[in-house]
Each structure stands twice: as structure tokens, then as C-alpha cells.
Amino acid sequence: MAFLHQQPQLCLGFDIAKDTITVSDGTTTRTIANQRRAIRAFLKGYKHIDLVVCEPTGGHEGLLLEECLRAGIACHRADTLKVKSFIRSYGTHGKSDAINAGMLSGYGRERWAKLALWQAPDPDETRLRALVRRRQELIAMKVAEKNRAKAPGGCDLAISFEAVIKVVERQIQAIDAAIRELIANSSTLKHRAAICTAMDSLGPIVAAKLLAILPELGSMTRRKAAALAGVAQHPNDSGQKHGYRKIRGGRPDVRTALFMPALRAAAGKGEFAAFYKRLIANGKKPMVAIAAVMRKIVVTLNARLRDAAIPQS
């Protein structure tokens, strides 16, 4: 991950909507169209821009990021929850495009040293992320239909539920095939997936999920990897009180993907079975031990991906 090395003199905050973009430098605010030509003309109006800060908006920020990359302007796509907390810290309760743009500019000026700069993702990684996201949506549809079929009165609509479930299952199979084909045809993904599946707790689908949801694996320290995956223990201490540490934050989808491999270790299978057994023998609660196994998987996988040499094409 790349970071700025000196404090930005000009930091622009961009609040992005489907059709418009509101821009602020902390003092003045203006609105432009969310179109490539308008964004390019706006950026050319400045002699030098040190940093651009925006939020993820379902892909509507794509044009801005592409044009900033083309112009050689450093960008940061901020975490929405962190920006909201930053805004609340000023006692600001109102919400508008202009307020958000101004606060994004301030966020960049104050937090610049710790803001990872956006880098263009690999097209194959982007495709994999879209496929994995669609698979998760289909799984959710399947579960919902099965729950409706089991609900009181569901017998009368059993044919309808069964038909929808079959269609969804065929779509899931098609997505799985597309994921396998994508990984097989991408040298980078194939190499990374091979490292993941070499860990006998991870199957091809779980490996694909982790590579899509946590593409930073292999480029972080062990603590950052655990925190980003949402499996790091956070202290809850105050004065003489030493509270119960909990895992929170990070990306919840990663915890979901790691839960079944951790349960496999709890069942005495896989390379982390001995680790789980040792935790239980030391008096750890089963759920605490499972969380520790999830953390161990992420940290180990991060180290293996970091140390593995990527084959030259």
C-alpha cells in the first residue's frame, strides 16, 4: 500500500452521486457533472492537486478515480464509517453534499499520513470480486426461499419455491464455473489460489472468496491483516478494570468465509486442529478458540502469500 510522504497543500473532497459530484477544498464548493469530460476539465483547472478524497458509492466514483489516476493525482477512497465518525467529532449533525465534500477535504488534510492511496485494481481481481459478490447474493436468495418454504402455509406454494430454488442453484453452479475458469486463466490469481488451497482447511470456493474480499493479503503486517479481516481482539480496559476482549470491525464477509474452516479445526481436522485443541486445553471457551483459529488462518495465509515468489510470465 502506498501513502503520501508529505502533508498535502491542496486536498479536494468529492461527494459523489449518480449524476453529479460536489467538490470542496475546505473553503469553496462547486458541483460538476459525473461525466468523464467534466471531471477531466475540472482537474485540468488546477495547477497541482496533492490529494483527492472520496467515498465508495456503488461504483459511481469509478470515473473520478480513473481520471485522477490518468492525471497522476493521489486518491484515497475513504471508509464511510470512519468519515461519519470524523464528521460527528465536529458536532455536525446536518447532512448535505456540500457538508460531506467539505468534511472529506478536512479528513484528507488531517489524516493524510495514514490514508492508503487508491491503486487501480487488477481487472481479473475486479471480475473475481463481482462474481463472488453475485454468488453471495444468490446464496442469500436460496436461503430465503428455503425459509419461506418451511414457514406455516408454505405447502400451498411448494411448487413455486422449488422452481425458484432450482433456478438459483443453476445460477450458483454457473457462477462457480465462471470463478474456476477465471482463476485458471489468470496467472496471478492461479498462483495465489494455489497457495490458499495448499492450506488444507481452505477449499477452492473459500479461497476465491478470500482473494476477492481481502485482496490485500500478502501486503500487510500480521496485525493489520487480522484487523482488516475483523478477527483481531480489541481491549476493553479502563483503570483497574480489564474487560472481556472482543473481535469487531474489519470486513464481516471475511469472518463468514473463515467460520467453516475454523469449525473444521474444532472437529479435529486440518492443520489447525492441534492449535484449537491446545487452546481448549488451556481453558479457552470454544467460541474464543474458534475466533483464534480464524485469526491464525488469516495471519498464516498473509505470511505465505507475502513470502511466496510470484512466477514470472
Secondary structure, DSSP 8 states (H G I E B T S, - for coil): ----SS--S-EEEEEE-SSEEEEE-SS-EEEEESSHHHHHHHHHTSS---EEEE---TTTTHHHHHHHHHHT--EEE--HHHHHHHHHHTT-----HHHHHHHHHHHHHHHGGG--------HHHHHHHHHHHHHHHHHHHHHHHHHHHHSTTGGGGHHHHHHHHHHHHHHHHHHHHHHHHHHHH-HHHHHHHHHHHHSTT--HHHHHHHHHH-TTTTSS-HHHHHHHHT--EE--EETTEE---EE-SS-HHHHHHHHHHHHHHHTT-STTHHHHHHHHHTT--HHHHHHHHHHHHHHHHHHHHHHS-----
